[in-house]
Amino acid sequence: MTAEELSKVIIKGMEEKKASDIILMDLRHIKNSVTDFFVICSGNSDTQLDAISDSIEEQVIKAGDKGPWRNEGKNSRNWILMDYVDVVAHIFLKDKREFYGLEDLWGDAKVTHIG
């Protein structure tokens, strides 16, 4: 599965659990970027963050890929990071997303607002 296809599957997993403010950041043309795409979304509670994370993993496996290479933040549930190597999903509580400002840190990325 290409990075673009994987990004779409991850977005579908986010949408399944009503994630808000979903954006896709294309980092392929940024020198020294750590991955091809970031997919970022927000949730309203730690329970919703958990559900979004589980939904992403289910959708990716259903699409024929494997689970994330690395998964962080499941215990704290303020910011869950799911690393699929070519695509990294970030699931934030709204206030944490504003605090960390990933969209600002990668300002040269091509950004697509999904919902």
C-alpha positions as a printed Julia matrix, in Angstrom:
115×3 Matrix{Float64}:
   0.0    0.0    0.0
   1.37   3.42  -0.91
   1.73   6.21   1.64
  -1.16   8.09  -0.02
  -3.43   5.03   0.21
  -2.44   4.44   3.82
  -3.21   8.08   4.63
  -6.73   7.67   3.24
  -7.29   4.52   5.31
  -6.07   6.33   8.44
  -8.42   9.25   7.7
 -11.3    6.78   7.32
 -10.47   5.34  10.76
 -10.5    8.85  12.23
 -13.82   9.71  10.59
 -15.41   6.47  11.84
 -15.04   7.76  15.42
 -16.01  11.38  14.69
 -12.54  12.89  15.01
 -12.52  16.64  14.41
 -10.2   19.03  12.56
  -8.59  16.3   10.46
  -5.69  17.49   8.32
  -3.27  15.73   5.99
   0.24  17.18   5.83
   2.37  16.18   2.84
   6.0   16.26   3.99
   7.55  14.55   0.96
   9.12  17.73  -0.42
  10.55  18.91   2.88
  14.24  18.23   3.33
  15.05  15.86   6.22
  11.4   15.12   7.01
  10.85  12.08   9.21
   7.99  10.63   7.16
   5.96  11.23   3.99
   2.7   12.27   5.65
   1.3   13.39   8.98
  -2.41  12.86   9.55
  -3.57  14.94  12.51
  -6.92  15.02  14.27
  -8.51  16.07  17.54
 -10.81  14.32  19.97
 -12.91  15.58  22.85
 -11.95  13.07  25.54
  -9.36  10.45  26.38
 -12.0    7.8   25.66
 -12.53   9.19  22.16
  -8.77   9.29  21.55
  -8.61   5.6   22.44
 -11.53   4.81  20.13
  -9.97   6.76  17.24
  -6.67   4.94  17.71
  -8.38   1.54  17.76
 -10.43   2.45  14.67
  -7.32   3.47  12.73
  -5.61   0.2   13.56
  -8.7   -1.82  12.59
  -9.07   0.01   9.25
  -5.39  -0.4    8.37
  -5.43  -4.13   9.14
  -8.72  -4.55   7.24
  -7.09  -2.82   4.24
  -4.37  -5.46   4.26
  -1.55  -3.69   6.04
  -0.13  -4.43   9.47
  -0.4   -2.56  12.74
   1.77   0.46  13.52
   5.53   0.05  13.75
   5.35   2.14  16.91
   2.5    3.4   19.07
   2.97   5.96  21.84
   0.74   7.83  24.26
  -1.92   5.17  24.79
  -1.42   5.38  28.56
  -1.5    9.17  28.95
  -4.16   9.63  26.24
  -3.43  13.32  25.66
  -1.59  12.71  22.4
  -1.51   9.31  20.74
   1.1    8.85  18.02
   0.77   5.93  15.61
   3.88   5.47  13.46
   3.34   3.55  10.23
   6.81   4.65   8.99
   5.67   6.42   5.79
   2.63   7.91   7.55
   2.37   9.09  11.15
  -1.04   9.62  12.73
  -1.34  12.12  15.58
  -4.48  12.04  17.73
  -4.71  14.96  20.15
  -6.96  16.3   22.84
  -7.85  19.76  21.5
  -5.88  21.78  24.07
  -2.77  19.61  23.63
  -2.92  20.03  19.86
  -2.91  23.8   20.25
  -0.07  23.6   22.79
   2.24  21.5   20.59
   1.34  23.24  17.31
   2.6   20.58  14.88
   0.96  22.39  11.99
   3.14  25.42  12.73
   6.34  23.4   13.16
   5.94  21.91   9.68
   4.72  25.12   8.03
   6.29  24.28   4.65
   4.15  21.17   4.27
   1.27  21.03   1.83
  -1.81  20.92   4.08
  -5.17  19.46   3.12
  -8.09  20.06   5.5
 -10.34  17.01   5.6
 -12.88  17.96   8.23
